[in-house]
Amino acid sequence: MPNEQPSTHPINERLEQSFRDADQAREELTESLANSVAANCDLLHHGLVGAKGLEVTTEMYRHLLGRLLRHSSGEVRNQTLAQFNESIEKFWPRAKSGKGFFTADDDH
């Protein structure tokens, strides 16, 4: 009498579906968090400008950017530069040269 094993096919299908559902939920949560952070950043910016004025708010952003560009983590510096370059190109586009405004190798 051969040793029959119960079919694991339905279990595998349920596990795969569970992983797909978890991936979908993670994507939805990430999108929701990104939208929430963006909305809060807008509120924070307008609150700062309203309370302290554009000049003080701009100086605070300059200070923050300088701190991020001097961060001990190379990953933080590289991400900051990448986002800065993307923002510069969005608000002050220039001729396409293939390079961003700054690179990680530039001295700041």
Beta strands, then each sheet from edge to edge (+ up, - down):
end
